[in-house]
Amino acid sequence: MSSETSTDARTFRPWHLFVLVGLLASTVAVLVVRPDDPVVLVLLVAAIGSSAWVGFMLYRTLWPLAASDFQDRTEIIAGRTRAALEREKQLVLRALKELEFDRAMGKVAPADFKEVSGRLRARAMTLMQQLDVALPGYREEIERELARRLAAAGEAAPAADPEGGAPHPACAACGTANDLDARFCKGCGARLEAPA
């Protein structure tokens, strides 16, 4: 850490103050009380730490009410909040599920099902694209995390295919692309070769 970063006032956060006060209060309490029993020492420090945590939570609760320059960190996407888009996406997906159930029960004509499900699917795709645009680099972050976990487990990371996803084993009998952990082909049911 550079000296200009460590002395920059913008790097000081409110929780830093509460941690410092909690540590200072714990130190003073231990020096004043000088408990002989380790259980008393642990309980004393835990009580002071809990008090610091409660103080910080009160600060977080009351600060937006008192601060004049408080800015709401609500994320706006295409003129709407992320929460509203997520909620609408869930409603559209639920409606699509219910429509499929009604069709399976024979309550919806095939032509009506095709028309309504097409509109619902198009709306769901639009919402998902709007939500994905707001998260640049999300796929790369997932791939880095996957590579890190595989490296920690001692396994090699799978090479990505040209389309950006993981390679899918193809069935030798019918050529169907299957999931990485599949043992049988989802197209013809033939047993898949174990990866080398």
N, CA and C of each residue as an Amber inpcrd file, in Angstrom:
protein
   588
   0.8490000  -1.1680000   0.0000000   0.0000000   0.0000000   0.0000000
   0.8940000   1.2280000   0.0000000   0.5920000   2.1620000  -0.8850000
   1.4160000   3.3550000  -0.9790000   1.0610000   4.3270000   0.1390000
   1.9750000   5.2560000   0.3860000   1.7440000   6.2170000   1.4720000
   0.6030000   7.1560000   1.1410000   0.4130000   7.4720000  -0.1490000
  -0.6820000   8.3880000  -0.4690000  -2.0310000   7.6970000  -0.3140000
  -2.0770000   6.3710000  -0.5390000  -3.3290000   5.6470000  -0.3290000
  -3.6510000   5.5430000   1.1440000  -2.6370000   5.2920000   1.9700000
  -2.8800000   5.1070000   3.3960000  -3.2660000   6.4050000   4.0920000
  -2.8490000   7.5480000   3.5460000  -3.1880000   8.8200000   4.1880000
  -4.3900000   9.5000000   3.5440000  -4.9130000   8.9430000   2.4880000
  -6.0670000   9.5320000   1.8150000  -7.2930000   9.3940000   2.7060000
  -7.9810000  10.5030000   2.9690000  -9.1360000  10.4920000   3.8660000
 -10.2930000   9.7080000   3.2900000 -10.3460000   9.5500000   1.9690000
 -11.4470000   8.8240000   1.3580000 -11.3630000   7.3260000   1.6160000
 -10.1900000   6.8240000   2.0280000 -10.0770000   5.3930000   2.3040000
 -10.5700000   5.0500000   3.6970000 -10.7990000   6.0280000   4.5500000
 -11.3130000   5.7730000   5.8940000 -12.8140000   5.5450000   5.8200000
 -13.2490000   4.4210000   6.3250000 -14.6610000   4.0580000   6.3040000
 -15.2230000   4.1070000   7.7150000 -16.5360000   4.3080000   7.8660000
 -17.1320000   4.3730000   9.2090000 -16.8940000   3.1070000  10.0290000
 -16.8890000   1.9420000   9.3860000 -16.6830000   0.7230000  10.1630000
 -15.2860000   0.6630000  10.7590000 -14.3230000   1.3640000  10.1370000
 -12.9760000   1.4170000  10.7120000 -13.0220000   2.0280000  12.1160000
 -13.8010000   3.1010000  12.2710000 -13.9210000   3.7590000  13.5610000
 -14.4920000   2.8030000  14.6090000 -15.5380000   2.0710000  14.2350000
 -16.1590000   1.1580000  15.1940000 -15.2300000   0.0020000  15.5620000
 -14.4410000  -0.4750000  14.6000000 -13.4640000  -1.5340000  14.9130000
 -12.4050000  -1.0000000  15.8680000 -11.9020000   0.2030000  15.5850000
 -10.8770000   0.7840000  16.4640000 -11.4130000   1.0370000  17.8680000
 -12.6260000   1.5730000  17.9710000 -13.2220000   1.8180000  19.2880000
 -13.4380000   0.5000000  20.0230000 -13.9060000  -0.5230000  19.3070000
 -14.1050000  -1.8320000  19.9360000 -12.8090000  -2.4310000  20.4440000
 -11.7390000  -2.3400000  19.6350000 -10.4440000  -2.8630000  20.0650000
  -9.8950000  -2.0860000  21.2580000 -10.0210000  -0.7710000  21.1960000
  -9.5410000   0.0640000  22.2980000 -10.3270000  -0.2300000  23.5780000
 -11.6460000  -0.3320000  23.4810000 -12.4730000  -0.6280000  24.6540000
 -12.1580000  -2.0030000  25.2060000 -11.9180000  -2.9820000  24.3340000
 -11.5560000  -4.3320000  24.8030000 -10.2310000  -4.3110000  25.5470000
  -9.2650000  -3.5940000  25.0040000  -7.9510000  -3.5140000  25.6470000
  -8.0570000  -2.8590000  27.0180000  -8.7790000  -1.7480000  27.0860000
  -8.9350000  -1.0500000  28.3690000  -9.6610000  -1.9360000  29.3710000
 -10.7230000  -2.6040000  28.9330000 -11.4790000  -3.4760000  29.8400000
 -10.6290000  -4.6210000  30.3660000  -9.8070000  -5.2200000  29.5190000
  -8.9390000  -6.3230000  29.9570000  -7.9060000  -5.8170000  30.9550000
  -7.3380000  -4.6390000  30.6980000  -6.3360000  -4.1040000  31.6140000
  -6.9480000  -3.6850000  32.9450000  -8.1690000  -3.1740000  32.9250000
  -8.8090000  -2.7290000  34.1580000  -9.3160000  -3.9190000  34.9630000
 -10.0060000  -4.8290000  34.3250000 -10.6300000  -5.9560000  35.0350000
  -9.6060000  -7.0330000  35.3880000  -8.6650000  -7.3140000  34.5210000
  -7.6440000  -8.3600000  34.7020000  -8.2770000  -9.6800000  35.1580000
  -9.1120000 -10.2670000  34.3060000  -9.7900000 -11.5070000  34.7020000
  -8.8060000 -12.6660000  34.7880000  -9.0090000 -13.5240000  35.8130000
  -8.1650000 -14.7060000  35.9810000  -8.6760000 -15.8650000  35.1390000
  -9.9670000 -15.9080000  34.9330000 -10.5820000 -17.0080000  34.1920000
 -10.6320000 -16.6500000  32.7000000 -10.1560000 -17.5370000  31.7990000
 -10.1840000 -17.2340000  30.3610000 -11.6090000 -17.0940000  29.8080000
 -12.5650000 -17.7680000  30.4360000 -13.9510000 -17.6680000  29.9740000
 -14.4670000 -16.2460000  30.1830000 -14.1310000 -15.6540000  31.3040000
 -14.5440000 -14.2800000  31.5900000 -13.9000000 -13.3300000  30.5870000
 -12.6360000 -13.5760000  30.2770000 -11.9290000 -12.7440000  29.2960000
 -12.6130000 -12.8040000  27.9310000 -12.9370000 -14.0160000  27.4820000
 -13.5870000 -14.1890000  26.1710000 -14.9600000 -13.5250000  26.1680000
 -15.7280000 -13.7130000  27.2390000 -17.0540000 -13.1050000  27.3040000
 -16.9790000 -11.5750000  27.3280000 -15.9970000 -11.0430000  28.0320000
 -15.8230000  -9.5940000  28.1020000 -15.5040000  -9.0100000  26.7270000
 -14.5630000  -9.6160000  26.0320000 -14.1880000  -9.1350000  24.6970000
 -15.3470000  -9.3150000  23.7230000 -16.0670000 -10.4550000  23.8170000
 -17.2170000 -10.6840000  22.9310000 -18.3190000  -9.6640000  23.1720000
 -18.5490000  -9.3030000  24.4290000 -19.5860000  -8.3160000  24.7420000
 -19.2180000  -6.9440000  24.1790000 -17.9580000  -6.5690000  24.2970000
 -17.5340000  -5.2720000  23.7690000 -17.5720000  -5.2820000  22.2430000
 -17.1600000  -6.3920000  21.6260000 -17.2320000  -6.5050000  20.1680000
 -18.6630000  -6.4390000  19.6720000 -19.5730000  -7.0830000  20.3970000
 -20.9940000  -7.0250000  20.0240000 -21.5280000  -5.6080000  20.1500000
 -21.0930000  -4.9000000  21.1800000 -21.5300000  -3.5120000  21.3450000
 -21.0420000  -2.6440000  20.1820000 -19.8110000  -2.8660000  19.7380000
 -19.2870000  -2.1090000  18.6010000 -20.0850000  -2.4240000  17.3410000
 -20.4310000  -3.6900000  17.1600000 -21.2220000  -4.1030000  15.9880000
 -22.6170000  -3.4520000  16.0190000 -23.2530000  -3.4630000  17.1840000
 -24.5750000  -2.8390000  17.3180000 -24.4790000  -1.3300000  17.0480000
 -23.4270000  -0.7050000  17.5350000 -23.2350000   0.7180000  17.2660000
 -23.0910000   1.0010000  15.7840000 -22.3370000   0.1700000  15.0950000
 -22.1700000   0.3460000  13.6480000 -23.4970000   0.1510000  12.9150000
 -24.2820000  -0.8350000  13.3170000 -25.5760000  -1.0710000  12.6760000
 -26.5380000   0.0980000  12.9300000 -26.4930000   0.6550000  14.1290000
 -27.3130000   1.8490000  14.4030000 -26.8750000   3.0210000  13.5220000
 -25.5710000   3.1800000  13.3840000 -25.0490000   4.2300000  12.5060000
 -25.5520000   4.0390000  11.0810000 -25.4580000   2.7970000  10.5730000
 -25.9160000   2.5150000   9.2090000 -27.4030000   2.7530000   9.0470000
 -28.1660000   2.5160000  10.1120000 -29.6100000   2.7090000  10.0540000
 -29.9890000   4.1770000  10.1000000 -29.3330000   4.9370000  10.9570000
 -29.7340000   6.3210000  11.1770000 -29.0470000   7.3290000  10.2590000
 -27.8920000   6.9970000   9.7120000 -27.1540000   7.9520000   8.8960000
 -27.9470000   8.4350000   7.6830000 -28.6150000   7.5620000   6.9170000
 -29.3660000   8.0750000   5.7620000 -30.4750000   9.0500000   6.1570000
 -31.0060000   8.9320000   7.3710000 -32.0580000   9.8460000   7.8060000
 -31.5070000  11.2220000   8.1680000 -30.2690000  11.2610000   8.6430000
 -29.6950000  12.5210000   9.1210000 -28.8320000  13.2190000   8.0740000
 -28.2390000  12.4840000   7.1530000 -27.2920000  13.0720000   6.2040000
 -28.0240000  13.7980000   5.0870000 -27.5420000  14.9800000   4.7550000
 -28.1550000  15.7360000   3.6630000 -27.5750000  15.3400000   2.3120000
 -26.3480000  14.8120000   2.3110000 -25.7090000  14.4380000   1.0580000
 -25.7740000  12.9470000   0.7880000 -26.6390000  12.2230000   1.4950000
 -26.7510000  10.7810000   1.2970000 -27.3260000  10.5010000  -0.0870000
 -26.6770000   9.6190000  -0.8110000 -27.1640000   9.2390000  -2.1320000
 -27.5980000   7.7920000  -2.0970000 -28.7920000   7.5520000  -2.5940000
 -29.2940000   6.1850000  -2.6630000 -28.5060000   5.4410000  -3.7330000
 -28.0530000   4.2350000  -3.4110000 -27.2560000   3.4690000  -4.3470000
 -28.1090000   2.5090000  -5.1680000 -29.3470000   2.8680000  -5.4260000
 -30.2190000   2.0300000  -6.2250000 -29.7190000   2.0250000  -7.6570000
 -29.5670000   0.8400000  -8.2150000 -29.0540000   0.7070000  -9.5720000
 -30.2040000   0.8380000 -10.5650000 -30.0600000   1.7390000 -11.5230000
 -31.0800000   1.9850000 -12.5310000 -30.6220000   1.3730000 -13.8510000
 -31.4880000   0.5520000 -14.4460000 -31.1940000  -0.0690000 -15.7310000
 -32.3710000   0.2400000 -16.6500000 -32.0970000   0.8560000 -17.7650000
 -33.1290000   1.1910000 -18.7510000 -34.2970000   1.9280000 -18.1090000
 -34.0040000   2.8520000 -17.2130000 -35.0430000   3.6560000 -16.5960000
 -35.7930000   2.9770000 -15.4640000 -35.3870000   1.7730000 -15.0670000
 -36.0550000   1.0520000 -13.9790000 -35.0040000   0.4940000 -13.0400000
 -35.4010000   0.1950000 -11.8210000 -34.4460000  -0.3680000 -10.8690000
 -34.1940000  -1.8290000 -11.1810000 -33.0230000  -2.3060000 -10.7750000
 -32.6890000  -3.7170000 -10.9790000 -33.7080000  -4.6160000 -10.2860000
 -34.1380000  -4.2270000  -9.0920000 -35.1100000  -5.0520000  -8.3640000
 -36.4130000  -5.1680000  -9.1370000 -36.8540000  -4.0760000  -9.7720000
 -38.0960000  -4.1290000 -10.5580000 -37.9340000  -5.0390000 -11.7660000
 -36.7700000  -4.9730000 -12.4240000 -36.5350000  -5.8640000 -13.5590000
 -36.4820000  -7.3200000 -13.1290000 -35.8130000  -7.5920000 -12.0070000
 -35.7540000  -8.9670000 -11.4950000 -37.1480000  -9.4790000 -11.1530000
 -37.9490000  -8.6340000 -10.5170000 -39.3030000  -9.0330000 -10.1500000
 -40.1390000  -9.3230000 -11.3960000 -40.0360000  -8.4650000 -12.4060000
 -40.7970000  -8.7130000 -13.6320000 -40.3220000  -9.9780000 -14.3250000
 -39.0150000 -10.2220000 -14.3150000 -38.5000000 -11.4540000 -14.9210000
 -39.0770000 -12.6760000 -14.2320000 -39.1100000 -12.6550000 -12.8960000
 -39.6720000 -13.7880000 -12.1560000 -41.1490000 -13.9760000 -12.4790000
 -41.8890000 -12.8760000 -12.6070000 -43.3070000 -12.9810000 -12.9350000
 -43.5220000 -13.5420000 -14.3310000 -42.7040000 -13.1160000 -15.2890000
 -42.8350000 -13.6210000 -16.6580000 -42.4950000 -15.1060000 -16.7050000
 -41.4380000 -15.5110000 -16.0160000 -41.0680000 -16.9360000 -16.0090000
 -42.1370000 -17.7810000 -15.3220000 -42.7320000 -17.2530000 -14.2440000
 -43.8130000 -17.9700000 -13.5690000 -45.0320000 -18.0900000 -14.4910000
 -45.3570000 -17.0210000 -15.2030000 -46.4890000 -17.0600000 -16.1390000
 -46.2390000 -18.0720000 -17.2470000 -45.0090000 -18.1480000 -17.7210000
 -44.6580000 -19.1230000 -18.7540000 -44.8140000 -20.5520000 -18.2350000
 -44.3930000 -20.7730000 -16.9980000 -44.5320000 -22.0970000 -16.3820000
 -46.0010000 -22.4850000 -16.2360000 -46.8110000 -21.5300000 -15.7910000
 -48.2390000 -21.8000000 -15.6370000 -48.9030000 -22.0560000 -16.9810000
 -48.4700000 -21.3310000 -18.0110000 -49.0230000 -21.5530000 -19.3430000
 -48.6920000 -22.9540000 -19.8450000 -47.4590000 -23.3900000 -19.6130000
 -47.0690000 -24.7440000 -20.0200000 -47.8690000 -25.8000000 -19.2570000
 -48.1150000 -25.5460000 -17.9820000 -48.9290000 -26.4800000 -17.1950000
 -50.3570000 -26.5310000 -17.7320000 -50.9310000 -25.3440000 -18.0320000
 -52.2970000 -25.3080000 -18.5740000 -52.3820000 -26.0260000 -19.9110000
 -51.3620000 -25.9020000 -20.7430000 -51.3590000 -26.6150000 -22.0280000
 -51.2820000 -28.1210000 -21.8090000 -50.4560000 -28.5350000 -20.8480000
 -50.3490000 -29.9700000 -20.5560000 -51.6670000 -30.5260000 -20.0220000
 -52.4350000 -29.7020000 -19.3450000 -53.7340000 -30.1320000 -18.8130000
 -54.8430000 -30.0210000 -19.8590000 -54.5300000 -29.4740000 -21.0380000
 -55.5140000 -29.3720000 -22.1040000 -56.4070000 -28.1520000 -21.9970000
 -56.0280000 -27.1630000 -21.2130000 -56.8540000 -25.9740000 -21.0210000
 -56.5760000 -24.8920000 -22.0640000 -55.4640000 -25.0000000 -22.8020000
 -55.0830000 -23.9730000 -23.7640000 -54.9150000 -24.6260000 -25.1350000
 -55.4840000 -23.9920000 -26.1460000 -55.3470000 -24.4970000 -27.5150000
 -53.8990000 -24.3410000 -27.9790000 -53.4220000 -25.2500000 -28.8440000
 -52.0350000 -25.1600000 -29.3200000 -51.7000000 -23.8210000 -29.9810000
 -52.6200000 -23.2660000 -30.7560000 -52.3430000 -21.9910000 -31.4160000
 -52.2030000 -20.8700000 -30.3930000 -53.0860000 -20.8520000 -29.3980000
 -53.0020000 -19.8390000 -28.3430000 -51.7180000 -20.0000000 -27.5360000
 -51.3640000 -21.2600000 -27.2410000 -50.1420000 -21.5250000 -26.4900000
 -48.9280000 -20.9850000 -27.2410000 -48.8840000 -21.2520000 -28.5520000
 -47.7410000 -20.8160000 -29.3500000 -47.6240000 -19.2910000 -29.3390000
 -48.7570000 -18.6050000 -29.5030000 -48.7330000 -17.1440000 -29.5530000
 -48.3280000 -16.5360000 -28.2040000 -48.9770000 -16.9770000 -27.1250000
 -48.7120000 -16.3980000 -25.8080000 -47.3170000 -16.7630000 -25.3160000
 -46.9160000 -18.0220000 -25.5050000 -45.5840000 -18.4140000 -25.0320000
 -44.4980000 -17.6880000 -25.8160000 -44.7390000 -17.4130000 -27.0940000
 -43.7700000 -16.6490000 -27.8810000 -43.5860000 -15.2480000 -27.3290000
 -44.7030000 -14.6000000 -26.9600000 -44.6130000 -13.2570000 -26.3830000
 -43.9200000 -13.2830000 -25.0230000 -44.2760000 -14.2790000 -24.2000000
 -43.6550000 -14.3590000 -22.8730000 -42.1650000 -14.6550000 -22.9760000
 -41.7930000 -15.5440000 -23.8680000 -40.3680000 -15.8650000 -24.0330000
 -39.5840000 -14.6510000 -24.5480000 -40.1790000 -13.9220000 -25.4800000
 -39.5080000 -12.7240000 -26.0000000 -39.3260000 -11.6870000 -24.8860000
 -40.3460000 -11.5090000 -24.0550000 -40.2360000 -10.5500000 -22.9470000
 -39.1810000 -10.9940000 -21.9430000 -39.1580000 -12.3110000 -21.6360000
 -38.1630000 -12.8320000 -20.6920000 -36.7520000 -12.6270000 -21.2390000
 -36.5580000 -12.8650000 -22.5370000 -35.2320000 -12.6760000 -23.1360000
 -34.8150000 -11.2070000 -23.0800000 -35.7630000 -10.2980000 -23.3300000
 -35.4580000  -8.8660000 -23.2620000 -35.0250000  -8.4780000 -21.8460000
 -35.7650000  -8.9700000 -20.8510000 -35.4240000  -8.6460000 -19.4630000
 -34.0650000  -9.2100000 -19.0800000 -33.7850000 -10.4420000 -19.4870000
 -32.4910000 -11.0540000 -19.1580000 -31.3440000 -10.3120000 -19.8290000
 -31.5560000  -9.8600000 -21.0620000 -30.5090000  -9.1030000 -21.7420000
 -30.2710000  -7.7660000 -21.0550000 -31.3440000  -7.1060000 -20.6020000
 -31.1780000  -5.8450000 -19.8860000 -30.4090000  -6.0600000 -18.5900000
 -30.6960000  -7.1500000 -17.8980000 -30.0020000  -7.4300000 -16.6390000
 -28.5530000  -7.8170000 -16.8830000 -28.2710000  -8.5290000 -17.9750000
 -26.9020000  -8.9530000 -18.2740000 -26.0250000  -7.7870000 -18.7030000
 -26.5880000  -6.8090000 -19.4030000 -25.8000000  -5.6660000 -19.8710000
 -25.2300000  -4.9000000 -18.6950000 -25.9430000  -4.8820000 -17.5820000
 -25.5060000  -4.0990000 -16.4250000 -24.3820000  -4.7800000 -15.6460000
 -24.0270000  -6.0050000 -16.0080000 -22.9750000  -6.7160000 -15.2830000
 -21.8160000  -7.0560000 -16.2140000 -21.0450000  -6.0680000 -16.6340000
 -19.9260000  -6.3620000 -17.5240000 -18.8730000  -7.1870000 -16.7930000
 -18.3360000  -8.1510000 -17.5040000 -17.2740000  -8.9670000 -16.9280000
 -17.7500000 -10.0540000 -15.9870000 -19.0670000 -10.2700000 -15.9190000
 -19.5830000 -11.2760000 -14.9870000 -19.1400000 -12.6730000 -15.4090000
 -19.1870000 -12.9790000 -16.7050000 -18.7740000 -14.2890000 -17.1860000
 -17.2810000 -14.5230000 -16.9070000 -16.4740000 -13.4950000 -17.1420000
 -15.0420000 -13.6350000 -16.8950000 -14.7640000 -13.8660000 -15.4130000
 -15.5340000 -13.1930000 -14.5590000 -15.3690000 -13.3840000 -13.1170000
 -15.7050000 -14.8260000 -12.7210000 -16.7600000 -15.3730000 -13.2960000
 -17.1410000 -16.7590000 -13.0140000 -16.0550000 -17.7070000 -13.4950000
 -15.5330000 -17.4670000 -14.6930000 -14.4960000 -18.3460000 -15.2260000
 -13.2220000 -18.2850000 -14.3890000 -12.8540000 -17.0870000 -13.9000000
 -11.6720000 -16.9780000 -13.0260000 -11.8900000 -17.7480000 -11.7260000
 -13.1010000 -17.6160000 -11.1400000 -13.3980000 -18.3200000  -9.8970000
 -13.3800000 -19.8310000 -10.1100000 -13.9270000 -20.2840000 -11.2410000
 -13.9180000 -21.7160000 -11.5560000 -12.4900000 -22.2270000 -11.7060000
 -11.6650000 -21.4770000 -12.4240000 -10.2650000 -21.8790000 -12.6040000
  -9.5360000 -21.9200000 -11.2650000  -9.8100000 -20.9420000 -10.3930000
  -9.1600000 -20.9180000  -9.0800000  -9.5610000 -22.1320000  -8.2540000
 -10.8560000 -22.4610000  -8.2680000 -11.3120000 -23.6070000  -7.4800000
 -10.7900000 -24.9220000  -8.0370000 -10.7400000 -25.0470000  -9.3650000
 -10.2070000 -26.2680000  -9.9550000  -8.7150000 -26.4000000  -9.6650000
  -7.9960000 -25.2840000  -9.6790000  -6.5690000 -25.3220000  -9.3650000
  -6.3610000 -25.7270000  -7.9080000  -7.2270000 -25.2460000  -7.0170000
  -7.1220000 -25.6120000  -5.6070000  -7.4310000 -27.0860000  -5.3990000
  -8.3210000 -27.6340000  -6.2390000  -8.6750000 -29.0450000  -6.1260000
  -7.6720000 -29.9350000  -6.8620000  -6.7430000 -29.3400000  -7.6090000
  -5.7280000 -30.1060000  -8.3130000  -6.1940000 -30.6220000  -9.6580000
  -7.2530000 -30.0550000 -10.2060000  -7.7610000 -30.4640000 -11.5030000
  -7.4310000 -29.3960000 -12.5270000  -7.3870000 -29.8220000 -13.7940000
  -7.1370000 -28.8640000 -14.8710000  -8.4450000 -28.2280000 -15.2830000
  -8.3930000 -26.9480000 -15.5780000  -9.5950000 -26.2440000 -16.0360000
  -9.9140000 -26.6720000 -17.4520000 -11.1980000 -26.8850000 -17.7770000
 -11.5480000 -27.2720000 -19.1400000 -11.3030000 -26.1210000 -20.0990000
 -10.8500000 -26.4550000 -21.2920000 -10.6270000 -25.4320000 -22.3020000
 -11.9660000 -24.9690000 -22.8450000 -12.0780000 -23.6850000 -23.0470000
 -13.3480000 -23.1310000 -23.5370000 -13.4700000 -23.3720000 -25.0280000
 -14.7080000 -23.5870000 -25.4890000 -14.9240000 -23.7570000 -26.9170000
 -14.9930000 -22.3840000 -27.5760000 -15.0010000 -22.3140000 -28.9210000
 -14.9890000 -21.0190000 -29.5990000 -16.1910000 -20.1460000 -29.2690000
 -17.2990000 -20.7490000 -28.8840000 -18.4940000 -19.9690000 -28.5790000
 -18.4680000 -19.4260000 -27.1650000 -17.4490000 -19.7320000 -26.3750000
 -17.3240000 -19.1530000 -25.0570000 -17.7350000 -20.0620000 -23.9230000
 -18.2900000 -21.2250000 -24.1950000 -18.7020000 -22.1410000 -23.1400000
 -17.7080000 -23.2510000 -22.9700000 -17.9920000 -24.1710000 -22.0620000
 -17.1290000 -25.3190000 -21.8430000 -17.3750000 -26.3530000 -22.9410000
 -16.3870000 -27.2080000 -23.2730000 -16.5790000 -28.2100000 -24.3130000
 -17.5850000 -29.2570000 -23.8600000 -18.4050000 -29.7040000 -24.8050000
 -19.4000000 -30.7200000 -24.5130000 -19.0110000 -31.9900000 -25.2490000
 -18.9370000 -33.1380000 -24.5510000 -18.5720000 -34.3830000 -25.2320000
 -19.6640000 -34.7870000 -26.2140000 -19.2550000 -35.1400000 -27.4180000
 -20.1990000 -35.5780000 -28.4400000 -20.3080000 -37.0960000 -28.4030000
 -21.5090000 -37.5840000 -28.6360000 -21.7620000 -39.0210000 -28.6640000
 -21.1340000 -39.6110000 -29.9220000 -20.4300000 -40.7280000 -29.7840000
 -19.8060000 -41.3770000 -30.9350000 -20.8530000 -41.9770000 -31.8620000
 -22.0100000 -42.3470000 -31.3120000 -23.0500000 -42.9990000 -32.1190000
 -23.8700000 -41.9930000 -32.9280000 -24.3470000 -40.9230000 -32.2720000
 -25.2530000 -40.0030000 -32.9660000 -24.7010000 -38.5900000 -33.1000000
 -23.6260000 -38.2560000 -32.4100000 -23.0180000 -36.9420000 -32.5270000
 -23.6560000 -35.8600000 -31.6720000 -24.5890000 -36.2100000 -30.7770000
 -25.2560000 -35.2380000 -29.9250000 -24.2930000 -34.7140000 -28.8700000
 -24.2870000 -33.3850000 -28.6640000 -23.4650000 -32.7830000 -27.6090000
 -24.1490000 -33.0210000 -26.2700000 -23.3910000 -33.5090000 -25.2850000
 -23.9310000 -33.8410000 -23.9690000 -23.2740000 -33.0040000 -22.8900000
 -23.8370000 -33.0400000 -21.6980000 -23.2540000 -32.3350000 -20.5600000
 -21.9180000 -32.9600000 -20.1990000 -21.0820000 -32.1680000 -19.5030000
 -19.7390000 -32.6390000 -19.1570000 -19.7590000 -33.8700000 -18.2610000
 -20.7380000 -33.9420000 -17.3510000 -20.7750000 -35.0590000 -16.4100000
 -21.6940000 -36.1900000 -16.8610000 -22.1770000 -36.1450000 -18.1200000
 -23.1050000 -37.1760000 -18.6120000 -22.3830000 -38.5010000 -18.8180000
 -23.0500000 -39.5760000 -18.4430000 -22.5160000 -40.9250000 -18.6690000
 -23.1770000 -41.5940000 -19.8570000 -24.4020000 -41.1270000 -20.1720000
 -25.1510000 -41.6670000 -21.2940000 -25.5900000 -40.5200000 -22.1860000
 -25.7000000 -40.7880000 -23.4860000 -26.1000000 -39.7770000 -24.4540000
 -27.5630000 -39.4110000 -24.2470000 -27.8610000 -38.1120000 -24.2600000
 -29.2480000 -37.6870000 -24.0980000 -30.0280000 -37.8220000 -25.3840000
 -29.3320000 -38.0740000 -26.5100000 -30.0130000 -38.2530000 -27.7950000
 -30.4120000 -39.6950000 -28.0630000 -29.4270000 -40.6200000 -27.9080000
 -29.7030000 -42.0190000 -28.2530000 -29.5890000 -42.9690000 -27.0670000
 -29.0340000 -42.5010000 -25.9440000 -28.9240000 -43.3420000 -24.7530000
 -27.6880000 -44.2040000 -24.7040000 -26.8050000 -44.0810000 -25.6940000
 -25.5790000 -44.8970000 -25.7150000 -24.6420000 -44.4490000 -24.6100000
 -23.8350000 -45.3950000 -24.1070000 -22.8770000 -45.0780000 -23.0540000
 -21.7590000 -44.2060000 -23.6440000 -21.4270000 -43.1170000 -22.9380000
 -20.3820000 -42.2050000 -23.4010000 -19.0300000 -42.6760000 -22.9080000
 -18.0110000 -42.3550000 -23.6910000 -16.6330000 -42.6720000 -23.3110000
 -16.2290000 -41.7780000 -22.1420000 -15.5050000 -42.3460000 -21.1880000
 -14.9900000 -41.5370000 -20.0730000 -13.9360000 -40.5930000 -20.6040000
 -13.9540000 -39.3090000 -20.1830000 -12.9320000 -38.3690000 -20.6810000
 -11.5440000 -38.7870000 -20.2430000 -10.5870000 -38.5900000 -21.1400000
  -9.2000000 -39.0040000 -20.8580000  -8.5330000 -38.0400000 -19.9210000
